[in-house]
């Protein structure tokens, strides 16, 4: 059996921010509200960077 790897909480939070930001971007684009799209885009970028930083940190630690 394959060992299940545990994902740290900050990596999960990064993924949640990434997905939530993408949903907000699509909602803002659909309703033609540019401010909402920009806010969602910033959330998605921050979520992606949080996830990547956490992943790199965990790989270097192992």
PQR file with spaces between the fields and no chain letter, atoms N, CA, C, O and H, PARSE charges and radii, in Angstrom:
ATOM       1  N    UNK     1       0.837   -1.174    0.000 -0.4000 1.5000
ATOM       2  CA   UNK     1       0.000    0.000    0.000 -0.0000 2.0000
ATOM       3  C    UNK     1       0.880    1.235    0.000  0.5500 1.7000
ATOM       4  O    UNK     1       1.959    1.260    0.593 -0.5500 1.4000
ATOM       5  N    UNK     2       0.394    2.245   -0.674 -0.4000 1.5000
ATOM       6  CA   UNK     2       1.121    3.495   -0.774 -0.0000 2.0000
ATOM       7  C    UNK     2       0.868    4.345    0.469  0.5500 1.7000
ATOM       8  O    UNK     2      -0.260    4.459    0.947 -0.5500 1.4000
ATOM       9  H    UNK     2      -0.482    2.225   -1.156  0.4000 1.0000
ATOM      10  N    UNK     3       1.940    4.934    0.973 -0.4000 1.5000
ATOM      11  CA   UNK     3       1.803    5.772    2.157 -0.0000 2.0000
ATOM      12  C    UNK     3       1.149    7.104    1.781  0.5500 1.7000
ATOM      13  O    UNK     3       1.536    7.746    0.805 -0.5500 1.4000
ATOM      14  H    UNK     3       2.856    4.841    0.585  0.4000 1.0000
ATOM      15  N    UNK     4       0.170    7.500    2.560 -0.4000 1.5000
ATOM      16  CA   UNK     4      -0.549    8.743    2.296 -0.0000 2.0000
ATOM      17  C    UNK     4       0.268    9.913    2.824  0.5500 1.7000
ATOM      18  O    UNK     4       0.665    9.925    3.989 -0.5500 1.4000
ATOM      19  H    UNK     4      -0.145    6.978    3.353  0.4000 1.0000
ATOM      20  N    UNK     5       0.519   10.902    1.960 -0.4000 1.5000
ATOM      21  CA   UNK     5       1.296   12.056    2.402 -0.0000 2.0000
ATOM      22  C    UNK     5       0.372   13.116    2.988  0.5500 1.7000
ATOM      23  O    UNK     5      -0.738   13.339    2.505 -0.5500 1.4000
ATOM      24  H    UNK     5       0.197   10.892    1.014  0.4000 1.0000
ATOM      25  N    UNK     6       0.854   13.751    4.025 -0.4000 1.5000
ATOM      26  CA   UNK     6       0.076   14.793    4.683 -0.0000 2.0000
ATOM      27  C    UNK     6       0.417   16.149    4.074  0.5500 1.7000
ATOM      28  O    UNK     6       1.586   16.463    3.852 -0.5500 1.4000
ATOM      29  H    UNK     6       1.756   13.570    4.417  0.4000 1.0000
ATOM      30  N    UNK     7      -0.597   16.935    3.810 -0.4000 1.5000
ATOM      31  CA   UNK     7      -0.406   18.265    3.264 -0.0000 2.0000
ATOM      32  C    UNK     7      -0.510   19.272    4.415  0.5500 1.7000
ATOM      33  O    UNK     7      -1.468   19.238    5.187 -0.5500 1.4000
ATOM      34  H    UNK     7      -1.547   16.680    3.990  0.4000 1.0000
ATOM      35  N    UNK     8       0.477   20.168    4.526 -0.4000 1.5000
ATOM      36  CA   UNK     8       0.408   21.148    5.605 -0.0000 2.0000
ATOM      37  C    UNK     8      -0.768   22.111    5.428  0.5500 1.7000
ATOM      38  O    UNK     8      -1.295   22.286    4.329 -0.5500 1.4000
ATOM      39  H    UNK     8       1.255   20.195    3.899  0.4000 1.0000
ATOM      40  N    UNK     9      -1.154   22.719    6.526 -0.4000 1.5000
ATOM      41  CA   UNK     9      -2.300   23.617    6.501 -0.0000 2.0000
ATOM      42  C    UNK     9      -2.101   24.830    5.616  0.5500 1.7000
ATOM      43  O    UNK     9      -3.049   25.299    4.986 -0.5500 1.4000
ATOM      44  H    UNK     9      -0.726   22.578    7.418  0.4000 1.0000
ATOM      45  N    UNK    10      -0.871   25.351    5.557 -0.4000 1.5000
ATOM      46  CA   UNK    10      -0.631   26.520    4.713 -0.0000 2.0000
ATOM      47  C    UNK    10      -0.748   26.179    3.227  0.5500 1.7000
ATOM      48  O    UNK    10      -1.161   27.021    2.429 -0.5500 1.4000
ATOM      49  H    UNK    10      -0.101   24.970    6.069  0.4000 1.0000
ATOM      50  N    UNK    11      -0.389   24.958    2.853 -0.4000 1.5000
ATOM      51  CA   UNK    11      -0.547   24.547    1.459 -0.0000 2.0000
ATOM      52  C    UNK    11      -2.026   24.397    1.111  0.5500 1.7000
ATOM      53  O    UNK    11      -2.447   24.759    0.013 -0.5500 1.4000
ATOM      54  H    UNK    11      -0.053   24.274    3.500  0.4000 1.0000
ATOM      55  N    UNK    12      -2.804   23.870    2.036 -0.4000 1.5000
ATOM      56  CA   UNK    12      -4.254   23.769    1.807 -0.0000 2.0000
ATOM      57  C    UNK    12      -4.887   25.146    1.698  0.5500 1.7000
ATOM      58  O    UNK    12      -5.759   25.371    0.859 -0.5500 1.4000
ATOM      59  H    UNK    12      -2.461   23.577    2.928  0.4000 1.0000
ATOM      60  N    UNK    13      -4.447   26.066    2.546 -0.4000 1.5000
ATOM      61  CA   UNK    13      -4.970   27.428    2.490 -0.0000 2.0000
ATOM      62  C    UNK    13      -4.613   28.086    1.159  0.5500 1.7000
ATOM      63  O    UNK    13      -5.418   28.829    0.598 -0.5500 1.4000
ATOM      64  H    UNK    13      -3.738   25.883    3.228  0.4000 1.0000
ATOM      65  N    UNK    14      -3.419   27.817    0.655 -0.4000 1.5000
ATOM      66  CA   UNK    14      -3.015   28.355   -0.650 -0.0000 2.0000
ATOM      67  C    UNK    14      -3.884   27.825   -1.765  0.5500 1.7000
ATOM      68  O    UNK    14      -4.284   28.577   -2.654 -0.5500 1.4000
ATOM      69  H    UNK    14      -2.764   27.214    1.111  0.4000 1.0000
ATOM      70  N    UNK    15      -4.182   26.533   -1.730 -0.4000 1.5000
ATOM      71  CA   UNK    15      -5.056   25.958   -2.761 -0.0000 2.0000
ATOM      72  C    UNK    15      -6.470   26.518   -2.680  0.5500 1.7000
ATOM      73  O    UNK    15      -7.107   26.771   -3.703 -0.5500 1.4000
ATOM      74  H    UNK    15      -3.857   25.922   -1.009  0.4000 1.0000
ATOM      75  N    UNK    16      -6.956   26.707   -1.458 -0.4000 1.5000
ATOM      76  CA   UNK    16      -8.301   27.278   -1.291 -0.0000 2.0000
ATOM      77  C    UNK    16      -8.347   28.699   -1.820  0.5500 1.7000
ATOM      78  O    UNK    16      -9.309   29.077   -2.489 -0.5500 1.4000
ATOM      79  H    UNK    16      -6.439   26.502   -0.627  0.4000 1.0000
ATOM      80  N    UNK    17      -7.311   29.504   -1.528 -0.4000 1.5000
ATOM      81  CA   UNK    17      -7.259   30.864   -2.054 -0.0000 2.0000
ATOM      82  C    UNK    17      -7.181   30.877   -3.572  0.5500 1.7000
ATOM      83  O    UNK    17      -7.794   31.722   -4.224 -0.5500 1.4000
ATOM      84  H    UNK    17      -6.530   29.197   -0.985  0.4000 1.0000
ATOM      85  N    UNK    18      -6.430   29.943   -4.129 -0.4000 1.5000
ATOM      86  CA   UNK    18      -6.312   29.857   -5.582 -0.0000 2.0000
ATOM      87  C    UNK    18      -7.656   29.558   -6.226  0.5500 1.7000
ATOM      88  O    UNK    18      -8.040   30.218   -7.192 -0.5500 1.4000
ATOM      89  H    UNK    18      -5.932   29.257   -3.599  0.4000 1.0000
ATOM      90  N    UNK    19      -8.365   28.584   -5.711 -0.4000 1.5000
ATOM      91  CA   UNK    19      -9.665   28.204   -6.276 -0.0000 2.0000
ATOM      92  C    UNK    19     -10.701   29.307   -6.049  0.5500 1.7000
ATOM      93  O    UNK    19     -11.474   29.631   -6.950 -0.5500 1.4000
ATOM      94  H    UNK    19      -8.053   28.048   -4.926  0.4000 1.0000
ATOM      95  N    UNK    20     -10.713   29.876   -4.855 -0.4000 1.5000
ATOM      96  CA   UNK    20     -11.660   30.947   -4.554 -0.0000 2.0000
ATOM      97  C    UNK    20     -11.395   32.174   -5.423  0.5500 1.7000
ATOM      98  O    UNK    20     -12.334   32.817   -5.892 -0.5500 1.4000
ATOM      99  H    UNK    20     -10.085   29.613   -4.123  0.4000 1.0000
ATOM     100  N    UNK    21     -10.134   32.496   -5.637 -0.4000 1.5000
ATOM     101  CA   UNK    21      -9.783   33.609   -6.513 -0.0000 2.0000
ATOM     102  C    UNK    21     -10.227   33.366   -7.937  0.5500 1.7000
ATOM     103  O    UNK    21     -10.705   34.285   -8.602 -0.5500 1.4000
ATOM     104  H    UNK    21      -9.371   31.973   -5.256  0.4000 1.0000
ATOM     105  N    UNK    22     -10.077   32.134   -8.419 -0.4000 1.5000
ATOM     106  CA   UNK    22     -10.521   31.815   -9.780 -0.0000 2.0000
ATOM     107  C    UNK    22     -12.031   31.937   -9.917  0.5500 1.7000
ATOM     108  O    UNK    22     -12.530   32.397  -10.944 -0.5500 1.4000
ATOM     109  H    UNK    22      -9.689   31.388   -7.878  0.4000 1.0000
ATOM     110  N    UNK    23     -12.760   31.526   -8.883 -0.4000 1.5000
ATOM     111  CA   UNK    23     -14.224   31.657   -8.917 -0.0000 2.0000
ATOM     112  C    UNK    23     -14.629   33.125   -8.925  0.5500 1.7000
ATOM     113  O    UNK    23     -15.555   33.513   -9.638 -0.5500 1.4000
ATOM     114  H    UNK    23     -12.354   31.153   -8.048  0.4000 1.0000
ATOM     115  N    UNK    24     -13.936   33.945   -8.132 -0.4000 1.5000
ATOM     116  CA   UNK    24     -14.259   35.373   -8.094 -0.0000 2.0000
ATOM     117  C    UNK    24     -13.924   36.041   -9.422  0.5500 1.7000
ATOM     118  O    UNK    24     -14.663   36.916   -9.876 -0.5500 1.4000
ATOM     119  H    UNK    24     -13.184   33.631   -7.552  0.4000 1.0000
ATOM     120  N    UNK    25     -12.823   35.643  -10.049 -0.4000 1.5000
ATOM     121  CA   UNK    25     -12.475   36.190  -11.365 -0.0000 2.0000
ATOM     122  C    UNK    25     -13.546   35.852  -12.392  0.5500 1.7000
ATOM     123  O    UNK    25     -13.962   36.712  -13.168 -0.5500 1.4000
ATOM     124  H    UNK    25     -12.224   34.932   -9.681  0.4000 1.0000
ATOM     125  N    UNK    26     -13.990   34.608  -12.396 -0.4000 1.5000
ATOM     126  CA   UNK    26     -15.009   34.218  -13.373 -0.0000 2.0000
ATOM     127  C    UNK    26     -16.335   34.921  -13.103  0.5500 1.7000
ATOM     128  O    UNK    26     -17.043   35.288  -14.041 -0.5500 1.4000
ATOM     129  H    UNK    26     -13.652   33.909  -11.765  0.4000 1.0000
ATOM     130  N    UNK    27     -16.677   35.111  -11.833 -0.4000 1.5000
ATOM     131  CA   UNK    27     -17.903   35.834  -11.502 -0.0000 2.0000
ATOM     132  C    UNK    27     -17.808   37.291  -11.931  0.5500 1.7000
ATOM     133  O    UNK    27     -18.758   37.841  -12.488 -0.5500 1.4000
ATOM     134  H    UNK    27     -16.102   34.812  -11.071  0.4000 1.0000
ATOM     135  N    UNK    28     -16.666   37.915  -11.672 -0.4000 1.5000
ATOM     136  CA   UNK    28     -16.474   39.302  -12.079 -0.0000 2.0000
ATOM     137  C    UNK    28     -16.474   39.476  -13.584  0.5500 1.7000
ATOM     138  O    UNK    28     -16.967   40.484  -14.088 -0.5500 1.4000
ATOM     139  H    UNK    28     -15.894   37.468  -11.220  0.4000 1.0000
ATOM     140  N    UNK    29     -15.934   38.519  -14.306 -0.4000 1.5000
ATOM     141  CA   UNK    29     -15.941   38.579  -15.763 -0.0000 2.0000
ATOM     142  C    UNK    29     -17.355   38.389  -16.307  0.5500 1.7000
ATOM     143  O    UNK    29     -17.763   39.065  -17.251 -0.5500 1.4000
ATOM     144  H    UNK    29     -15.533   37.699  -13.896  0.4000 1.0000
ATOM     145  N    UNK    30     -18.087   37.472  -15.708 -0.4000 1.5000
ATOM     146  CA   UNK    30     -19.444   37.202  -16.161 -0.0000 2.0000
ATOM     147  C    UNK    30     -20.374   38.394  -15.928  0.5500 1.7000
ATOM     148  O    UNK    30     -21.221   38.699  -16.767 -0.5500 1.4000
ATOM     149  H    UNK    30     -17.755   36.923  -14.941  0.4000 1.0000
ATOM     150  N    UNK    31     -20.213   39.061  -14.794 -0.4000 1.5000
ATOM     151  CA   UNK    31     -21.074   40.199  -14.477 -0.0000 2.0000
ATOM     152  C    UNK    31     -20.501   41.524  -14.967  0.5500 1.7000
ATOM     153  O    UNK    31     -21.089   42.579  -14.733 -0.5500 1.4000
ATOM     154  H    UNK    31     -19.525   38.813  -14.113  0.4000 1.0000
ATOM     155  N    UNK    32     -19.359   41.474  -15.644 -0.4000 1.5000
ATOM     156  CA   UNK    32     -18.681   42.641  -16.216 -0.0000 2.0000
ATOM     157  C    UNK    32     -18.313   43.669  -15.152  0.5500 1.7000
ATOM     158  O    UNK    32     -18.502   44.871  -15.337 -0.5500 1.4000
ATOM     159  H    UNK    32     -18.881   40.617  -15.835  0.4000 1.0000
ATOM     160  N    UNK    33     -17.789   43.179  -14.043 -0.4000 1.5000
ATOM     161  CA   UNK    33     -17.274   44.048  -12.981 -0.0000 2.0000
ATOM     162  C    UNK    33     -15.773   43.819  -12.881  0.5500 1.7000
ATOM     163  O    UNK    33     -15.315   42.803  -12.357 -0.5500 1.4000
ATOM     164  H    UNK    33     -17.635   42.203  -13.893  0.4000 1.0000
ATOM     165  N    UNK    34     -15.019   44.784  -13.393 -0.4000 1.5000
ATOM     166  CA   UNK    34     -13.574   44.628  -13.476 -0.0000 2.0000
ATOM     167  C    UNK    34     -12.908   44.632  -12.105  0.5500 1.7000
ATOM     168  O    UNK    34     -11.906   43.947  -11.899 -0.5500 1.4000
ATOM     169  H    UNK    34     -15.391   45.609  -13.819  0.4000 1.0000
ATOM     170  N    UNK    35     -13.460   45.403  -11.165 -0.4000 1.5000
ATOM     171  CA   UNK    35     -12.859   45.465   -9.833 -0.0000 2.0000
ATOM     172  C    UNK    35     -12.919   44.099   -9.159  0.5500 1.7000
ATOM     173  O    UNK    35     -11.962   43.690   -8.502 -0.5500 1.4000
ATOM     174  H    UNK    35     -14.273   45.959  -11.333  0.4000 1.0000
ATOM     175  N    UNK    36     -14.015   43.405   -9.314 -0.4000 1.5000
ATOM     176  CA   UNK    36     -14.155   42.075   -8.734 -0.0000 2.0000
ATOM     177  C    UNK    36     -13.168   41.102   -9.381  0.5500 1.7000
ATOM     178  O    UNK    36     -12.593   40.251   -8.703 -0.5500 1.4000
ATOM     179  H    UNK    36     -14.793   43.738   -9.847  0.4000 1.0000
ATOM     180  N    UNK    37     -12.980   41.231  -10.679 -0.4000 1.5000
ATOM     181  CA   UNK    37     -12.023   40.362  -11.378 -0.0000 2.0000
ATOM     182  C    UNK    37     -10.596   40.619  -10.912  0.5500 1.7000
ATOM     183  O    UNK    37      -9.821   39.680  -10.733 -0.5500 1.4000
ATOM     184  H    UNK    37     -13.447   41.922  -11.230  0.4000 1.0000
ATOM     185  N    UNK    38     -10.248   41.886  -10.715 -0.4000 1.5000
ATOM     186  CA   UNK    38      -8.904   42.216  -10.260 -0.0000 2.0000
ATOM     187  C    UNK    38      -8.675   41.686   -8.847  0.5500 1.7000
ATOM     188  O    UNK    38      -7.607   41.152   -8.546 -0.5500 1.4000
ATOM     189  H    UNK    38     -10.877   42.650  -10.860  0.4000 1.0000
ATOM     190  N    UNK    39      -9.672   41.833   -7.985 -0.4000 1.5000
ATOM     191  CA   UNK    39      -9.569   41.325   -6.617 -0.0000 2.0000
ATOM     192  C    UNK    39      -9.387   39.802   -6.618  0.5500 1.7000
ATOM     193  O    UNK    39      -8.558   39.279   -5.873 -0.5500 1.4000
ATOM     194  H    UNK    39     -10.539   42.267   -8.230  0.4000 1.0000
ATOM     195  N    UNK    40     -10.140   39.107   -7.431 -0.4000 1.5000
ATOM     196  CA   UNK    40     -10.005   37.657   -7.532 -0.0000 2.0000
ATOM     197  C    UNK    40      -8.665   37.234   -8.103  0.5500 1.7000
ATOM     198  O    UNK    40      -8.093   36.225   -7.689 -0.5500 1.4000
ATOM     199  H    UNK    40     -10.814   39.533   -8.036  0.4000 1.0000
ATOM     200  N    UNK    41      -8.165   38.013   -9.059 -0.4000 1.5000
ATOM     201  CA   UNK    41      -6.864   37.713   -9.662 -0.0000 2.0000
ATOM     202  C    UNK    41      -5.756   37.839   -8.618  0.5500 1.7000
ATOM     203  O    UNK    41      -4.848   37.010   -8.570 -0.5500 1.4000
ATOM     204  H    UNK    41      -8.629   38.833   -9.395  0.4000 1.0000
ATOM     205  N    UNK    42      -5.830   38.871   -7.788 -0.4000 1.5000
ATOM     206  CA   UNK    42      -4.833   39.051   -6.731 -0.0000 2.0000
ATOM     207  C    UNK    42      -4.922   37.908   -5.720  0.5500 1.7000
ATOM     208  O    UNK    42      -3.897   37.413   -5.253 -0.5500 1.4000
ATOM     209  H    UNK    42      -6.567   39.545   -7.827  0.4000 1.0000
ATOM     210  N    UNK    43      -6.141   37.487   -5.382 -0.4000 1.5000
ATOM     211  CA   UNK    43      -6.305   36.349   -4.473 -0.0000 2.0000
ATOM     212  C    UNK    43      -5.707   35.082   -5.065  0.5500 1.7000
ATOM     213  O    UNK    43      -5.051   34.317   -4.358 -0.5500 1.4000
ATOM     214  H    UNK    43      -6.974   37.890   -5.763  0.4000 1.0000
ATOM     215  N    UNK    44      -5.925   34.857   -6.342 -0.4000 1.5000
ATOM     216  CA   UNK    44      -5.396   33.660   -6.996 -0.0000 2.0000
ATOM     217  C    UNK    44      -3.868   33.673   -7.019  0.5500 1.7000
ATOM     218  O    UNK    44      -3.233   32.642   -6.799 -0.5500 1.4000
ATOM     219  H    UNK    44      -6.458   35.479   -6.916  0.4000 1.0000
ATOM     220  N    UNK    45      -3.285   34.832   -7.285 -0.4000 1.5000
ATOM     221  CA   UNK    45      -1.819   34.936   -7.292 -0.0000 2.0000
ATOM     222  C    UNK    45      -1.256   34.673   -5.901  0.5500 1.7000
ATOM     223  O    UNK    45      -0.262   33.961   -5.757 -0.5500 1.4000
ATOM     224  H    UNK    45      -3.801   35.670   -7.464  0.4000 1.0000
ATOM     225  N    UNK    46      -1.881   35.238   -4.887 -0.4000 1.5000
ATOM     226  CA   UNK    46      -1.402   35.034   -3.519 -0.0000 2.0000
ATOM     227  C    UNK    46      -1.555   33.568   -3.095  0.5500 1.7000
ATOM     228  O    UNK    46      -0.675   33.022   -2.429 -0.5500 1.4000
ATOM     229  H    UNK    46      -2.689   35.817   -5.004  0.4000 1.0000
ATOM     230  N    UNK    47      -2.654   32.939   -3.472 -0.4000 1.5000
ATOM     231  CA   UNK    47      -2.842   31.524   -3.148 -0.0000 2.0000
ATOM     232  C    UNK    47      -1.820   30.637   -3.830  0.5500 1.7000
ATOM     233  O    UNK    47      -1.290   29.708   -3.221 -0.5500 1.4000
ATOM     234  H    UNK    47      -3.369   33.382   -4.012  0.4000 1.0000
ATOM     235  N    UNK    48      -1.543   30.924   -5.094 -0.4000 1.5000
ATOM     236  CA   UNK    48      -0.554   30.144   -5.834 -0.0000 2.0000
ATOM     237  C    UNK    48       0.831   30.307   -5.226  0.5500 1.7000
ATOM     238  O    UNK    48       1.559   29.328   -5.059 -0.5500 1.4000
ATOM     239  H    UNK    48      -1.973   31.679   -5.588  0.4000 1.0000
ATOM     240  N    UNK    49       1.196   31.540   -4.896 -0.4000 1.5000
ATOM     241  CA   UNK    49       2.521   31.767   -4.332 -0.0000 2.0000
ATOM     242  C    UNK    49       2.649   31.131   -2.947  0.5500 1.7000
ATOM     243  O    UNK    49       3.704   30.592   -2.613 -0.5500 1.4000
ATOM     244  H    UNK    49       0.605   32.336   -5.032  0.4000 1.0000
ATOM     245  N    UNK    50       1.593   31.187   -2.142 -0.4000 1.5000
ATOM     246  CA   UNK    50       1.623   30.538   -0.827 -0.0000 2.0000
ATOM     247  C    UNK    50       1.796   29.033   -0.968  0.5500 1.7000
ATOM     248  O    UNK    50       2.566   28.423   -0.226 -0.5500 1.4000
ATOM     249  H    UNK    50       0.736   31.625   -2.414  0.4000 1.0000
ATOM     250  N    UNK    51       1.087   28.435   -1.912 -0.4000 1.5000
ATOM     251  CA   UNK    51       1.205   26.994   -2.139 -0.0000 2.0000
ATOM     252  C    UNK    51       2.608   26.625   -2.617  0.5500 1.7000
ATOM     253  O    UNK    51       3.188   25.651   -2.135 -0.5500 1.4000
ATOM     254  H    UNK    51       0.462   28.931   -2.515  0.4000 1.0000
ATOM     255  N    UNK    52       3.155   27.388   -3.552 -0.4000 1.5000
ATOM     256  CA   UNK    52       4.476   27.071   -4.089 -0.0000 2.0000
ATOM     257  C    UNK    52       5.566   27.243   -3.042  0.5500 1.7000
ATOM     258  O    UNK    52       6.470   26.413   -2.945 -0.5500 1.4000
ATOM     259  H    UNK    52       2.684   28.178   -3.943  0.4000 1.0000
ATOM     260  N    UNK    53       5.489   28.315   -2.257 -0.4000 1.5000
ATOM     261  CA   UNK    53       6.500   28.539   -1.223 -0.0000 2.0000
ATOM     262  C    UNK    53       6.462   27.411   -0.196  0.5500 1.7000
ATOM     263  O    UNK    53       7.508   26.926    0.235 -0.5500 1.4000
ATOM     264  H    UNK    53       4.755   28.989   -2.336  0.4000 1.0000
ATOM     265  N    UNK    54       5.272   27.000    0.190 -0.4000 1.5000
ATOM     266  CA   UNK    54       5.143   25.910    1.153 -0.0000 2.0000
ATOM     267  C    UNK    54       5.668   24.600    0.579  0.5500 1.7000
ATOM     268  O    UNK    54       6.341   23.842    1.278 -0.5500 1.4000
ATOM     269  H    UNK    54       4.422   27.394   -0.160  0.4000 1.0000
ATOM     270  N    UNK    55       5.368   24.329   -0.681 -0.4000 1.5000
ATOM     271  CA   UNK    55       5.838   23.088   -1.310 -0.0000 2.0000
ATOM     272  C    UNK    55       7.357   23.049   -1.402  0.5500 1.7000
ATOM     273  O    UNK    55       7.969   22.016   -1.133 -0.5500 1.4000
ATOM     274  H    UNK    55       4.821   24.944   -1.249  0.4000 1.0000
ATOM     275  N    UNK    56       7.963   24.154   -1.777 -0.4000 1.5000
ATOM     276  CA   UNK    56       9.424   24.209   -1.876 -0.0000 2.0000
ATOM     277  C    UNK    56      10.058   24.043   -0.503  0.5500 1.7000
ATOM     278  O    UNK    56      11.061   23.344   -0.359 -0.5500 1.4000
ATOM     279  H    UNK    56       7.466   24.993   -1.996  0.4000 1.0000
ATOM     280  N    UNK    57       9.481   24.680    0.500 -0.4000 1.5000
ATOM     281  CA   UNK    57       9.996   24.573    1.863 -0.0000 2.0000
ATOM     282  C    UNK    57       9.930   23.138    2.373  0.5500 1.7000
ATOM     283  O    UNK    57      10.879   22.650    2.988 -0.5500 1.4000
ATOM     284  H    UNK    57       8.666   25.248    0.383  0.4000 1.0000
ATOM     285  N    UNK    58       8.816   22.467    2.120 -0.4000 1.5000
ATOM     286  CA   UNK    58       8.655   21.085    2.583 -0.0000 2.0000
ATOM     287  C    UNK    58       9.630   20.155    1.856  0.5500 1.7000
ATOM     288  O    UNK    58      10.204   19.263    2.482 -0.5500 1.4000
ATOM     289  H    UNK    58       8.046   22.864    1.621  0.4000 1.0000
ATOM     290  N    UNK    59       9.829   20.344    0.550 -0.4000 1.5000
ATOM     291  CA   UNK    59      10.755   19.482   -0.186 -0.0000 2.0000
ATOM     292  C    UNK    59      12.193   19.674    0.275  0.5500 1.7000
ATOM     293  O    UNK    59      12.947   18.705    0.361 -0.5500 1.4000
ATOM     294  H    UNK    59       9.363   21.068    0.042  0.4000 1.0000
ATOM     295  N    UNK    60      12.586   20.922    0.575 -0.4000 1.5000
ATOM     296  CA   UNK    60      13.956   21.149    1.055 -0.0000 2.0000
ATOM     297  C    UNK    60      14.150   20.599    2.466  0.5500 1.7000
ATOM     298  O    UNK    60      15.256   20.210    2.841 -0.5500 1.4000
ATOM     299  H    UNK    60      11.973   21.710    0.505  0.4000 1.0000
ATOM     300  N    UNK    61      13.096   20.570    3.223 -0.4000 1.5000
ATOM     301  CA   UNK    61      13.165   20.095    4.602 -0.0000 2.0000
ATOM     302  C    UNK    61      13.342   18.581    4.662  0.5500 1.7000
ATOM     303  O    UNK    61      13.964   18.071    5.594 -0.5500 1.4000
ATOM     304  H    UNK    61      12.197   20.886    2.918  0.4000 1.0000
ATOM     305  N    UNK    62      12.817   17.871    3.702 -0.4000 1.5000
ATOM     306  CA   UNK    62      12.894   16.391    3.701 -0.0000 2.0000
ATOM     307  C    UNK    62      14.199   15.886    3.224  0.5500 1.7000
ATOM     308  O    UNK    62      14.409   14.675    3.169 -0.5500 1.4000
ATOM     309  H    UNK    62      12.312   18.286    2.945  0.4000 1.0000
